[in-house]
């Protein structure tokens, strides 16, 4: 394949696309500095414009001008002179020393050191060691003279460019890589036809940019950068809006954590006080308490309890106060976890306890949906789609989540529409609204929910069987503060006896996070049943085990095909059902395979193809555990068959070969034939699927009886 050739003015065109959008959309937000930059850019020659954009798009801020070779630039030297004369670029200076040395190769540094009379340098030194040596021992002007510093130029004051990119992308960007990712098809962009300004107020825009830039700088964990960050935070602009305050609070919290861990608690306290977020206030409470300032800790807790910023913060304050000042020995999270109902799940589900609980609940007659956050996000996104995505709340093609959700202005901006739709939810009339939106917007990309996880059955069940008032209460909380409600919802939704309930699944060793506790309490307060299910892993005789065997045209799952599937369903150590089918592999069966299995091309000529039996086989599997002798072989082939149909096949697996090795050690061979002979298991038609599945089922019973006798802590050997 030939490499893709970019248009000649690719980078310049995208930069001017960004500039035109920002000038058109953010005219009132731009300061004099930005207008000067834009006019200065427009006045540059095309070559100079192209070179400036190329420099912006490259890593770092200093460049070797002799390396500039771009097809769209006719006269590079003239472009360089133009940028220097206009003030967009400058010559190298002492402040650039570290960056200058870092970008030079080792051989140049070694040669320059020797040329300047420093012979103690060795060629074997690493680049970091060389860099440190130069910075400590070689003056900047000497290094520049011997390392070709006259050929280097640096960008001058990139902050106006970064601010313009910030307005466009909504996050700190220093290059145009997002355009390239879009054009290569790696990054999707939304298809909204109209966009509004992200910021209508210049003070908010500049404050948000200041703290977003600070947060970006704090990604580099270095004390010098964090010390500079303290100055930038404490001397920075106030947060005139909730979103700007959130960014400032995040920076204060990050800085505070750094210095708290770095044994500077006094500075950490100052930084936490500079923030007003629940996270900062929690660290203040804990830090005061750990330093012995219990009166300050108690006073702040009382303030939070009287005026909490959120339910989650209130739960923290009540819990901490009860344990530290009220004599309560057990925290709310631990208390709730211990009070959850115990659910026995077969220990094959140790890696996926939610699926195990779902199977248990279905056997008890409940309809079960994997809900978690996806259910509520889907309902919220569809119900308020027009307000979120069709009313100018997106701000460029690279936006997915409306800014009104980030700055908590959604409910104020769309108060009449929100009240009308929540009234429809309370009156039980929301489902038609959802279905109409579903028909009109199906598959449209968005930043609220994923269509791949969409379950209309779950949405319908929630609206049909849950308390309409309770659903409206949760949706209203999402409207008021979507970011606070974006996660922590319980794993499963159950419908039993026309009643909806929610279940958060916790296996042994799991802890309940505070956001999960908050969501459970919010659901309960709204009148929706919600609780914790504590999983107890052990052998479950009521669990269905589907013992499967397949015959194939060869051993390569990605290329060979299945010729026969046989399966038996075992419950309480008894075969309760069986499933069998020959399959047309849609290719010839090799002679050696026919000699092994006895399955001929004529036998499968009129057999169904896999696609014809896929649904029947899934129905037989139901909530069963997939069992086979050397399970990965059979499971792999069946998974590939479903993937050819663009369908998923996911079940817990159990291997009778591995299980026999663990519980019945000492045999020379653990092949199916040898084990059947050893344990007197009938195997009349070895290498025919149903016969082998029945034999493997008897091995499973041997394994499960051992598991049953070993008790709940024995575990098992899964695939």
PyMOL commands that set and color helices and strands:
alter all, ss='L'
color gray80, all
select helices_A, chain A and resi 10-25+32-43+46-56+65-67+76-86+94-102+106-115+127-137+140-146+149-151+159-169+177-183+202-217+223-234+242-261+265-274+278-290+294-306+311-324+332-339+347-349+353-363+372-383+385-389+403-406+410-413+415-426+430-441+451-453+456-465+468-480+514-525+591-597+601-604+610-621+631-644+656-663+672-678+689-710
alter helices_A, ss='H'
color red, helices_A
select strands_A, chain A and resi 62-64+89-91+152-155+341-346+367-370+492-496+499-506+529-538+545-552+562-571+574-582+625-628+653-655
alter strands_A, ss='S'
color yellow, strands_A
deselect
rebuild
show_as cartoon
